[in-house]
């Protein structure tokens, strides 16, 4: 059960590092920088002794892998063979986003505070670079003709990709952005979670002047979110020792009142992806479990707890025979079939 299809990304034990190798790139995540033999500088989170893996699927039918290293790697979604490496960031990659209309393009953001637009035809040089955020960029989302970004500098920004310039900005005190999306049926609406225990809804038609709605009630801040249709928002929260780690379902037609709270994860909910848009969602956690949920009835459906106990960090759909693909905090990429996840 479960296949590691790529161990390309390496690990290094915490014990092999000296104390003076510890650096602090921001005020939230302590990190260590290691120089590997292949020349890639990898950022490892020493608090968990590991290499963070971030995923984005369906780039030319393949998977994009980023995270605790400066390069972005394109791998075959079935075999795990490395197809290409995209080189341009100077610090570790923090988020990835496929272009909405061109399958040969994707966006990345990094701890170097740059947003890059990449093409499959020029992996050694980004087509476009944009900068403006002051701290770590934690989310990218495509809206109505604009790219949106969220950051720990408390801002959400809109970018004109054709011109490569920032065209709007919204900010709120203590709003250290943790996750970001837009509403599929109304991409003017930008949804973001923050460390101040809120999810904010911004309307780009108003220039991101101030949030049009705030969703509250969290024990710990939202780490992941998914949106569907006109009104559905699902959030996954940080969890500590069985407290928090909940899934919350929101309907914008009901204002700031949540529809369901779904409990089951004991630690951070690090990834959310729709299995059936608007009705069935998959979550993964660094509690080493994968769960599925009915977001219409508000019920838990299945739980997979692999014996290898990966500390899951991200998830995306591999497409076709690829099944669901998960990154972990130990530098591995895992693939599970739908049958495995649903216990069939």
Short mmCIF file of the C-alpha atoms (twelve columns), coordinates in Angstrom:
data_MODEL
# 
_entry.id   MODEL 
# 
loop_
_atom_site.group_PDB 
_atom_site.id 
_atom_site.type_symbol 
_atom_site.label_atom_id 
_atom_site.label_alt_id 
_atom_site.label_comp_id 
_atom_site.label_asym_id 
_atom_site.label_seq_id 
_atom_site.Cartn_x 
_atom_site.Cartn_y 
_atom_site.Cartn_z 
_atom_site.pdbx_PDB_model_num 
ATOM 1   C CA . UNK A 1   0.000   0.000  0.000   1 
ATOM 2   C CA . UNK A 2   1.350   3.389  -0.948  1 
ATOM 3   C CA . UNK A 3   4.283   3.865  -3.242  1 
ATOM 4   C CA . UNK A 4   7.252   6.140  -2.790  1 
ATOM 5   C CA . UNK A 5   7.849   6.986  -6.410  1 
ATOM 6   C CA . UNK A 6   10.554  9.573  -5.884  1 
ATOM 7   C CA . UNK A 7   13.302  9.824  -3.285  1 
ATOM 8   C CA . UNK A 8   15.173  12.239 -5.529  1 
ATOM 9   C CA . UNK A 9   14.934  14.999 -2.980  1 
ATOM 10  C CA . UNK A 10  17.213  13.674 -0.280  1 
ATOM 11  C CA . UNK A 11  17.407  13.795 3.494   1 
ATOM 12  C CA . UNK A 12  20.087  14.683 5.988   1 
ATOM 13  C CA . UNK A 13  20.063  13.812 9.652   1 
ATOM 14  C CA . UNK A 14  19.766  16.565 12.210  1 
ATOM 15  C CA . UNK A 15  22.685  15.091 14.095  1 
ATOM 16  C CA . UNK A 16  25.020  15.822 11.158  1 
ATOM 17  C CA . UNK A 17  24.512  19.579 11.486  1 
ATOM 18  C CA . UNK A 18  26.359  22.032 13.696  1 
ATOM 19  C CA . UNK A 19  24.520  24.597 15.799  1 
ATOM 20  C CA . UNK A 20  26.076  27.486 13.912  1 
ATOM 21  C CA . UNK A 21  24.354  26.283 10.712  1 
ATOM 22  C CA . UNK A 22  20.961  27.345 12.059  1 
ATOM 23  C CA . UNK A 23  19.515  30.445 10.407  1 
ATOM 24  C CA . UNK A 24  16.236  32.285 10.875  1 
ATOM 25  C CA . UNK A 25  14.733  33.421 7.576   1 
ATOM 26  C CA . UNK A 26  11.589  34.826 9.144   1 
ATOM 27  C CA . UNK A 27  9.989   35.055 12.560  1 
ATOM 28  C CA . UNK A 28  7.984   31.844 12.276  1 
ATOM 29  C CA . UNK A 29  9.944   28.884 10.904  1 
ATOM 30  C CA . UNK A 30  13.500  28.222 12.074  1 
ATOM 31  C CA . UNK A 31  15.471  26.571 9.286   1 
ATOM 32  C CA . UNK A 32  18.828  25.086 8.334   1 
ATOM 33  C CA . UNK A 33  20.603  25.543 5.027   1 
ATOM 34  C CA . UNK A 34  22.576  22.601 3.666   1 
ATOM 35  C CA . UNK A 35  24.701  22.468 0.517   1 
ATOM 36  C CA . UNK A 36  24.189  19.131 -1.212  1 
ATOM 37  C CA . UNK A 37  26.560  17.532 -3.709  1 
ATOM 38  C CA . UNK A 38  24.365  18.424 -6.689  1 
ATOM 39  C CA . UNK A 39  24.684  22.125 -5.906  1 
ATOM 40  C CA . UNK A 40  21.065  22.593 -4.840  1 
ATOM 41  C CA . UNK A 41  20.654  24.474 -1.571  1 
ATOM 42  C CA . UNK A 42  17.985  22.726 0.473   1 
ATOM 43  C CA . UNK A 43  16.088  24.298 3.340   1 
ATOM 44  C CA . UNK A 44  15.261  21.795 6.084   1 
ATOM 45  C CA . UNK A 45  12.913  22.551 8.943   1 
ATOM 46  C CA . UNK A 46  15.022  21.427 11.854  1 
ATOM 47  C CA . UNK A 47  12.027  21.493 14.199  1 
ATOM 48  C CA . UNK A 48  10.862  18.344 12.429  1 
ATOM 49  C CA . UNK A 49  14.246  17.250 11.056  1 
ATOM 50  C CA . UNK A 50  12.973  17.100 7.518   1 
ATOM 51  C CA . UNK A 51  12.659  18.386 3.986   1 
ATOM 52  C CA . UNK A 52  9.277   19.937 3.154   1 
ATOM 53  C CA . UNK A 53  7.657   18.832 -0.113  1 
ATOM 54  C CA . UNK A 54  5.079   20.985 -1.952  1 
ATOM 55  C CA . UNK A 55  3.111   19.637 -4.910  1 
ATOM 56  C CA . UNK A 56  1.171   20.913 -7.909  1 
ATOM 57  C CA . UNK A 57  -0.304  18.476 -10.407 1 
ATOM 58  C CA . UNK A 58  -1.432  18.444 -14.027 1 
ATOM 59  C CA . UNK A 59  1.449   20.437 -15.476 1 
ATOM 60  C CA . UNK A 60  1.672   18.819 -18.928 1 
ATOM 61  C CA . UNK A 61  0.208   15.711 -17.294 1 
ATOM 62  C CA . UNK A 62  3.086   15.630 -14.805 1 
ATOM 63  C CA . UNK A 63  3.662   16.767 -11.221 1 
ATOM 64  C CA . UNK A 64  5.632   19.811 -10.086 1 
ATOM 65  C CA . UNK A 65  7.608   19.361 -6.884  1 
ATOM 66  C CA . UNK A 66  8.960   22.243 -4.834  1 
ATOM 67  C CA . UNK A 67  9.481   23.035 -1.177  1 
ATOM 68  C CA . UNK A 68  12.660  22.936 0.844   1 
ATOM 69  C CA . UNK A 69  15.000  23.516 -2.093  1 
ATOM 70  C CA . UNK A 70  15.580  26.225 -4.669  1 
ATOM 71  C CA . UNK A 71  14.824  24.265 -7.840  1 
ATOM 72  C CA . UNK A 72  11.395  23.122 -9.009  1 
ATOM 73  C CA . UNK A 73  11.322  19.601 -10.396 1 
ATOM 74  C CA . UNK A 74  8.899   18.231 -12.977 1 
ATOM 75  C CA . UNK A 75  8.350   14.481 -12.622 1 
ATOM 76  C CA . UNK A 76  6.265   11.925 -14.475 1 
ATOM 77  C CA . UNK A 77  3.078   11.338 -12.470 1 
ATOM 78  C CA . UNK A 78  3.241   7.566  -12.912 1 
ATOM 79  C CA . UNK A 79  6.911   6.584  -12.924 1 
ATOM 80  C CA . UNK A 80  8.375   9.430  -10.887 1 
ATOM 81  C CA . UNK A 81  11.068  9.984  -13.512 1 
ATOM 82  C CA . UNK A 82  12.521  13.499 -13.466 1 
ATOM 83  C CA . UNK A 83  11.491  15.301 -16.668 1 
ATOM 84  C CA . UNK A 84  12.866  18.794 -16.042 1 
ATOM 85  C CA . UNK A 85  14.273  21.161 -13.437 1 
ATOM 86  C CA . UNK A 86  13.387  24.866 -13.288 1 
ATOM 87  C CA . UNK A 87  16.220  26.986 -11.929 1 
ATOM 88  C CA . UNK A 88  15.861  30.601 -10.865 1 
ATOM 89  C CA . UNK A 89  14.934  31.040 -7.198  1 
ATOM 90  C CA . UNK A 90  17.697  31.709 -4.698  1 
ATOM 91  C CA . UNK A 91  15.829  30.444 -1.638  1 
ATOM 92  C CA . UNK A 92  13.371  27.628 -1.011  1 
ATOM 93  C CA . UNK A 93  10.054  27.504 -2.870  1 
ATOM 94  C CA . UNK A 94  6.987   28.321 -0.767  1 
ATOM 95  C CA . UNK A 95  4.065   27.766 -3.180  1 
ATOM 96  C CA . UNK A 96  3.229   26.623 -6.727  1 
ATOM 97  C CA . UNK A 97  0.291   27.365 -9.045  1 
ATOM 98  C CA . UNK A 98  -0.577  26.122 -12.520 1 
ATOM 99  C CA . UNK A 99  -1.520  28.716 -15.129 1 
ATOM 100 C CA . UNK A 100 -5.323  28.608 -15.606 1 
ATOM 101 C CA . UNK A 101 -5.344  28.448 -19.409 1 
ATOM 102 C CA . UNK A 102 -1.883  27.512 -20.697 1 
ATOM 103 C CA . UNK A 103 -0.723  23.999 -19.693 1 
ATOM 104 C CA . UNK A 104 2.870   24.942 -20.472 1 
ATOM 105 C CA . UNK A 105 3.027   27.702 -17.844 1 
ATOM 106 C CA . UNK A 106 3.071   27.822 -14.047 1 
ATOM 107 C CA . UNK A 107 3.834   30.254 -11.218 1 
ATOM 108 C CA . UNK A 108 6.051   29.854 -8.181  1 
ATOM 109 C CA . UNK A 109 6.840   31.937 -5.115  1 
ATOM 110 C CA . UNK A 110 9.848   31.650 -2.867  1 
ATOM 111 C CA . UNK A 111 11.447  32.796 0.353   1 
ATOM 112 C CA . UNK A 112 13.515  35.054 -1.873  1 
ATOM 113 C CA . UNK A 113 10.248  37.105 -2.063  1 
ATOM 114 C CA . UNK A 114 9.971   36.726 -5.849  1 
ATOM 115 C CA . UNK A 115 7.057   35.410 -7.888  1 
ATOM 116 C CA . UNK A 116 8.170   33.721 -11.106 1 
ATOM 117 C CA . UNK A 117 6.236   32.746 -14.227 1 
ATOM 118 C CA . UNK A 118 7.764   29.684 -15.894 1 
ATOM 119 C CA . UNK A 119 7.439   28.007 -19.276 1 
ATOM 120 C CA . UNK A 120 8.256   24.412 -20.129 1 
ATOM 121 C CA . UNK A 121 10.385  25.740 -22.978 1 
ATOM 122 C CA . UNK A 122 12.743  27.788 -20.781 1 
ATOM 123 C CA . UNK A 123 13.426  25.941 -17.503 1 
ATOM 124 C CA . UNK A 124 16.664  27.798 -16.834 1 
ATOM 125 C CA . UNK A 125 15.125  31.279 -16.866 1 
ATOM 126 C CA . UNK A 126 11.679  32.467 -15.701 1 
ATOM 127 C CA . UNK A 127 9.591   34.329 -18.266 1 
ATOM 128 C CA . UNK A 128 8.645   36.947 -15.693 1 
ATOM 129 C CA . UNK A 129 9.602   37.936 -12.159 1 
ATOM 130 C CA . UNK A 130 7.533   40.108 -9.822  1 
ATOM 131 C CA . UNK A 131 8.379   41.337 -6.346  1 
ATOM 132 C CA . UNK A 132 6.891   43.587 -3.699  1 
ATOM 133 C CA . UNK A 133 6.120   41.495 -0.623  1 
ATOM 134 C CA . UNK A 134 8.220   42.094 2.477   1 
ATOM 135 C CA . UNK A 135 7.952   38.636 4.062   1 
ATOM 136 C CA . UNK A 136 7.309   35.024 3.087   1 
ATOM 137 C CA . UNK A 137 4.731   34.521 0.301   1 
ATOM 138 C CA . UNK A 138 2.372   31.777 1.451   1 
ATOM 139 C CA . UNK A 139 -0.230  31.543 -1.309  1 
ATOM 140 C CA . UNK A 140 -0.934  32.164 -5.003  1 
ATOM 141 C CA . UNK A 141 -4.334  32.091 -6.722  1 
ATOM 142 C CA . UNK A 142 -5.685  33.081 -10.129 1 
ATOM 143 C CA . UNK A 143 -8.566  35.542 -10.248 1 
ATOM 144 C CA . UNK A 144 -10.378 37.513 -12.931 1 
ATOM 145 C CA . UNK A 145 -7.432  38.296 -15.202 1 
ATOM 146 C CA . UNK A 146 -5.091  38.801 -12.237 1 
ATOM 147 C CA . UNK A 147 -2.691  36.747 -10.180 1 
ATOM 148 C CA . UNK A 148 -3.210  37.125 -6.414  1 
ATOM 149 C CA . UNK A 149 -0.644  36.515 -3.694  1 
ATOM 150 C CA . UNK A 150 -0.777  36.416 0.081   1 
ATOM 151 C CA . UNK A 151 2.085   36.918 2.498   1 
ATOM 152 C CA . UNK A 152 3.173   37.036 6.099   1 
ATOM 153 C CA . UNK A 153 3.571   40.791 5.574   1 
ATOM 154 C CA . UNK A 154 -0.231  40.895 6.289   1 
ATOM 155 C CA . UNK A 155 -1.143  41.738 2.689   1 
ATOM 156 C CA . UNK A 156 -3.008  40.276 -0.270  1 
ATOM 157 C CA . UNK A 157 -1.867  41.687 -3.622  1 
ATOM 158 C CA . UNK A 158 -3.118  41.575 -7.203  1 
ATOM 159 C CA . UNK A 159 -0.689  41.406 -10.142 1 
ATOM 160 C CA . UNK A 160 -1.105  42.178 -13.828 1 
ATOM 161 C CA . UNK A 161 0.878   39.310 -15.329 1 
ATOM 162 C CA . UNK A 162 0.978   40.836 -18.789 1 
ATOM 163 C CA . UNK A 163 2.684   43.952 -17.424 1 
ATOM 164 C CA . UNK A 164 4.442   42.256 -14.529 1 
ATOM 165 C CA . UNK A 165 3.315   44.865 -12.020 1 
ATOM 166 C CA . UNK A 166 1.311   45.064 -8.803  1 
ATOM 167 C CA . UNK A 167 -2.068  46.715 -9.416  1 
ATOM 168 C CA . UNK A 168 -3.847  46.388 -6.062  1 
ATOM 169 C CA . UNK A 169 -3.176  45.629 -2.425  1 
ATOM 170 C CA . UNK A 170 -5.235  44.902 0.669   1 
ATOM 171 C CA . UNK A 171 -3.856  44.672 4.167   1 
ATOM 172 C CA . UNK A 172 -5.150  44.146 7.696   1 
ATOM 173 C CA . UNK A 173 -3.404  44.339 11.042  1 
ATOM 174 C CA . UNK A 174 -2.057  40.974 12.275  1 
ATOM 175 C CA . UNK A 175 -3.240  39.281 9.076   1 
ATOM 176 C CA . UNK A 176 -0.270  36.982 8.527   1 
ATOM 177 C CA . UNK A 177 -1.616  35.092 5.515   1 
ATOM 178 C CA . UNK A 178 -1.438  31.282 5.727   1 
ATOM 179 C CA . UNK A 179 -3.422  30.125 2.665   1 
ATOM 180 C CA . UNK A 180 -5.121  31.664 -0.366  1 
ATOM 181 C CA . UNK A 181 -7.688  30.833 -3.049  1 
ATOM 182 C CA . UNK A 182 -10.378 32.408 -5.224  1 
ATOM 183 C CA . UNK A 183 -14.013 31.408 -5.773  1 
ATOM 184 C CA . UNK A 184 -14.288 29.349 -9.003  1 
ATOM 185 C CA . UNK A 185 -17.604 30.856 -10.092 1 
ATOM 186 C CA . UNK A 186 -16.697 34.379 -8.986  1 
ATOM 187 C CA . UNK A 187 -12.918 34.804 -9.313  1 
ATOM 188 C CA . UNK A 188 -13.191 38.423 -8.199  1 
ATOM 189 C CA . UNK A 189 -13.523 37.028 -4.667  1 
ATOM 190 C CA . UNK A 190 -10.193 36.282 -2.994  1 
ATOM 191 C CA . UNK A 191 -10.262 34.018 0.062   1 
ATOM 192 C CA . UNK A 192 -7.399  33.858 2.546   1 
ATOM 193 C CA . UNK A 193 -6.704  32.429 5.973   1 
ATOM 194 C CA . UNK A 194 -4.639  34.279 8.563   1 
ATOM 195 C CA . UNK A 195 -2.786  33.623 11.786  1 
ATOM 196 C CA . UNK A 196 -5.166  35.962 13.599  1 
ATOM 197 C CA . UNK A 197 -7.776  33.144 13.508  1 
ATOM 198 C CA . UNK A 198 -9.796  34.535 10.600  1 
ATOM 199 C CA . UNK A 199 -10.633 33.770 7.003   1 
ATOM 200 C CA . UNK A 200 -11.102 36.981 5.031   1 
ATOM 201 C CA . UNK A 201 -13.062 37.440 1.813   1 
ATOM 202 C CA . UNK A 202 -11.756 40.248 -0.424  1 
ATOM 203 C CA . UNK A 203 -13.469 41.586 -3.550  1 
ATOM 204 C CA . UNK A 204 -11.024 42.667 -6.266  1 
ATOM 205 C CA . UNK A 205 -13.767 44.781 -7.863  1 
ATOM 206 C CA . UNK A 206 -13.334 47.011 -4.811  1 
ATOM 207 C CA . UNK A 207 -9.563  47.092 -5.268  1 
ATOM 208 C CA . UNK A 208 -8.932  44.926 -2.185  1 
ATOM 209 C CA . UNK A 209 -9.642  47.993 -0.105  1 
ATOM 210 C CA . UNK A 210 -10.996 46.093 2.894   1 
ATOM 211 C CA . UNK A 211 -12.428 42.602 3.469   1 
ATOM 212 C CA . UNK A 212 -16.086 42.212 2.561   1 
ATOM 213 C CA . UNK A 213 -16.520 39.358 5.074   1 
ATOM 214 C CA . UNK A 214 -14.551 37.711 7.898   1 
ATOM 215 C CA . UNK A 215 -15.098 34.139 9.076   1 
ATOM 216 C CA . UNK A 216 -14.125 33.540 12.701  1 
ATOM 217 C CA . UNK A 217 -14.343 30.976 15.487  1 
ATOM 218 C CA . UNK A 218 -11.079 29.086 14.988  1 
ATOM 219 C CA . UNK A 219 -9.174  27.507 17.879  1 
ATOM 220 C CA . UNK A 220 -5.967  27.518 15.858  1 
ATOM 221 C CA . UNK A 221 -5.448  29.308 12.572  1 
ATOM 222 C CA . UNK A 222 -6.460  27.869 9.187   1 
ATOM 223 C CA . UNK A 223 -3.568  26.317 7.267   1 
ATOM 224 C CA . UNK A 224 -5.326  25.079 4.127   1 
ATOM 225 C CA . UNK A 225 -8.491  25.852 2.209   1 
ATOM 226 C CA . UNK A 226 -10.509 24.788 -0.816  1 
ATOM 227 C CA . UNK A 227 -13.322 26.584 -2.604  1 
ATOM 228 C CA . UNK A 228 -16.145 25.333 -4.821  1 
ATOM 229 C CA . UNK A 229 -19.081 26.639 -6.826  1 
ATOM 230 C CA . UNK A 230 -20.394 30.078 -5.879  1 
ATOM 231 C CA . UNK A 231 -20.380 29.910 -2.124  1 
ATOM 232 C CA . UNK A 232 -18.587 26.899 -0.545  1 
ATOM 233 C CA . UNK A 233 -15.369 27.351 1.446   1 
ATOM 234 C CA . UNK A 234 -13.645 24.514 3.312   1 
ATOM 235 C CA . UNK A 235 -10.801 25.193 5.734   1 
ATOM 236 C CA . UNK A 236 -8.334  22.923 7.518   1 
ATOM 237 C CA . UNK A 237 -6.737  24.140 10.746  1 
ATOM 238 C CA . UNK A 238 -3.513  23.821 12.643  1 
ATOM 239 C CA . UNK A 239 -3.690  21.161 15.345  1 
ATOM 240 C CA . UNK A 240 -1.681  20.482 18.489  1 
ATOM 241 C CA . UNK A 241 -1.961  17.257 20.517  1 
ATOM 242 C CA . UNK A 242 -5.543  16.556 19.488  1 
ATOM 243 C CA . UNK A 243 -6.787  20.122 19.838  1 
ATOM 244 C CA . UNK A 244 -7.655  21.955 16.637  1 
ATOM 245 C CA . UNK A 245 -6.944  20.134 13.370  1 
ATOM 246 C CA . UNK A 246 -10.595 20.469 12.364  1 
ATOM 247 C CA . UNK A 247 -12.224 20.813 8.945   1 
ATOM 248 C CA . UNK A 248 -14.770 23.627 8.729   1 
ATOM 249 C CA . UNK A 249 -17.358 24.054 5.975   1 
ATOM 250 C CA . UNK A 250 -18.694 27.530 5.206   1 
ATOM 251 C CA . UNK A 251 -21.457 28.753 2.885   1 
ATOM 252 C CA . UNK A 252 -21.175 32.415 1.931   1 
ATOM 253 C CA . UNK A 253 -24.970 32.590 1.621   1 
ATOM 254 C CA . UNK A 254 -25.080 32.122 5.396   1 
ATOM 255 C CA . UNK A 255 -22.725 35.000 6.053   1 
ATOM 256 C CA . UNK A 256 -20.101 34.361 8.703   1 
ATOM 257 C CA . UNK A 257 -21.792 31.259 10.179  1 
ATOM 258 C CA . UNK A 258 -20.089 27.916 9.587   1 
ATOM 259 C CA . UNK A 259 -22.222 25.031 8.322   1 
ATOM 260 C CA . UNK A 260 -20.226 22.113 9.759   1 
ATOM 261 C CA . UNK A 261 -17.202 21.424 11.902  1 
ATOM 262 C CA . UNK A 262 -15.607 18.055 11.141  1 
ATOM 263 C CA . UNK A 263 -13.200 16.641 13.703  1 
ATOM 264 C CA . UNK A 264 -10.788 13.782 13.239  1 
ATOM 265 C CA . UNK A 265 -7.236  14.993 12.636  1 
ATOM 266 C CA . UNK A 266 -5.045  15.375 15.725  1 
ATOM 267 C CA . UNK A 267 -2.416  17.620 14.114  1 
ATOM 268 C CA . UNK A 268 -2.184  20.174 11.285  1 
ATOM 269 C CA . UNK A 269 -4.423  19.769 8.245   1 
ATOM 270 C CA . UNK A 270 -1.750  20.419 5.621   1 
ATOM 271 C CA . UNK A 271 -3.740  19.778 2.430   1 
ATOM 272 C CA . UNK A 272 -7.294  19.839 1.060   1 
ATOM 273 C CA . UNK A 273 -8.428  18.712 -2.410  1 
ATOM 274 C CA . UNK A 274 -11.868 18.036 -3.852  1 
ATOM 275 C CA . UNK A 275 -12.615 14.462 -4.881  1 
ATOM 276 C CA . UNK A 276 -16.102 15.477 -5.994  1 
ATOM 277 C CA . UNK A 277 -16.294 19.247 -6.261  1 
ATOM 278 C CA . UNK A 278 -18.658 20.728 -3.706  1 
ATOM 279 C CA . UNK A 279 -19.587 17.471 -2.010  1 
ATOM 280 C CA . UNK A 280 -16.609 15.224 -1.197  1 
ATOM 281 C CA . UNK A 281 -13.208 16.423 -0.044  1 
ATOM 282 C CA . UNK A 282 -9.907  14.777 0.858   1 
ATOM 283 C CA . UNK A 283 -7.617  16.009 3.620   1 
ATOM 284 C CA . UNK A 284 -4.115  15.077 4.686   1 
ATOM 285 C CA . UNK A 285 -2.269  15.844 7.893   1 
ATOM 286 C CA . UNK A 286 1.095   15.539 9.560   1 
ATOM 287 C CA . UNK A 287 -0.684  13.160 11.950  1 
ATOM 288 C CA . UNK A 288 0.022   10.634 9.126   1 
ATOM 289 C CA . UNK A 289 -3.595  10.196 8.072   1 
ATOM 290 C CA . UNK A 290 -5.602  10.790 4.903   1 
ATOM 291 C CA . UNK A 291 -9.332  11.335 5.377   1 
ATOM 292 C CA . UNK A 292 -12.332 11.864 3.134   1 
ATOM 293 C CA . UNK A 293 -15.399 13.875 4.111   1 
ATOM 294 C CA . UNK A 294 -18.947 14.487 2.907   1 
ATOM 295 C CA . UNK A 295 -19.228 18.297 2.946   1 
ATOM 296 C CA . UNK A 296 -22.973 18.239 2.179   1 
ATOM 297 C CA . UNK A 297 -23.985 15.981 5.053   1 
ATOM 298 C CA . UNK A 298 -21.113 16.975 7.311   1 
ATOM 299 C CA . UNK A 299 -19.796 13.470 7.935   1 
ATOM 300 C CA . UNK A 300 -16.503 11.605 7.951   1 
ATOM 301 C CA . UNK A 301 -16.301 8.937  5.249   1 
ATOM 302 C CA . UNK A 302 -12.953 7.104  5.313   1 
ATOM 303 C CA . UNK A 303 -9.565  7.203  7.005   1 
ATOM 304 C CA . UNK A 304 -6.289  5.831  5.684   1 
ATOM 305 C CA . UNK A 305 -3.396  5.605  8.151   1 
ATOM 306 C CA . UNK A 306 -0.490  4.121  6.178   1 
ATOM 307 C CA . UNK A 307 1.840   1.843  8.150   1 
ATOM 308 C CA . UNK A 308 4.823   3.883  6.946   1 
ATOM 309 C CA . UNK A 309 3.299   6.865  8.837   1 
ATOM 310 C CA . UNK A 310 4.380   9.660  6.469   1 
ATOM 311 C CA . UNK A 311 4.106   13.178 7.894   1 
ATOM 312 C CA . UNK A 312 2.031   14.533 5.005   1 
ATOM 313 C CA . UNK A 313 2.733   18.098 3.900   1 
ATOM 314 C CA . UNK A 314 0.697   18.497 0.678   1 
ATOM 315 C CA . UNK A 315 -1.592  16.711 -1.769  1 
ATOM 316 C CA . UNK A 316 -2.653  16.904 -5.407  1 
ATOM 317 C CA . UNK A 317 -4.438  14.644 -7.886  1 
ATOM 318 C CA . UNK A 318 -2.018  12.821 -10.158 1 
ATOM 319 C CA . UNK A 319 -4.576  12.365 -12.920 1 
ATOM 320 C CA . UNK A 320 -5.620  9.192  -14.725 1 
ATOM 321 C CA . UNK A 321 -3.738  6.195  -13.362 1 
ATOM 322 C CA . UNK A 322 -1.634  8.461  -11.181 1 
ATOM 323 C CA . UNK A 323 -4.079  8.447  -8.256  1 
ATOM 324 C CA . UNK A 324 -3.530  10.911 -5.428  1 
ATOM 325 C CA . UNK A 325 -0.015  12.149 -4.788  1 
ATOM 326 C CA . UNK A 326 1.245   13.367 -1.406  1 
ATOM 327 C CA . UNK A 327 4.399   15.116 -0.251  1 
ATOM 328 C CA . UNK A 328 5.803   14.645 3.221   1 
ATOM 329 C CA . UNK A 329 8.159   16.383 5.636   1 
ATOM 330 C CA . UNK A 330 10.922  13.817 5.029   1 
ATOM 331 C CA . UNK A 331 11.553  14.628 1.394   1 
ATOM 332 C CA . UNK A 332 9.425   11.794 -0.054  1 
ATOM 333 C CA . UNK A 333 6.584   11.772 -2.559  1 
ATOM 334 C CA . UNK A 334 3.881   9.142  -2.127  1 
ATOM 335 C CA . UNK A 335 1.130   7.902  -4.423  1 
ATOM 336 C CA . UNK A 336 -2.084  6.210  -3.264  1 
ATOM 337 C CA . UNK A 337 -4.862  4.947  -5.480  1 
ATOM 338 C CA . UNK A 338 -8.443  6.041  -4.950  1 
ATOM 339 C CA . UNK A 339 -9.207  2.442  -3.957  1 
ATOM 340 C CA . UNK A 340 -6.566  2.548  -1.233  1 
ATOM 341 C CA . UNK A 341 -7.802  5.856  0.119   1 
ATOM 342 C CA . UNK A 342 -11.429 4.732  0.162   1 
ATOM 343 C CA . UNK A 343 -10.645 1.228  1.509   1 
ATOM 344 C CA . UNK A 344 -11.976 -0.569 -1.550  1 
# 
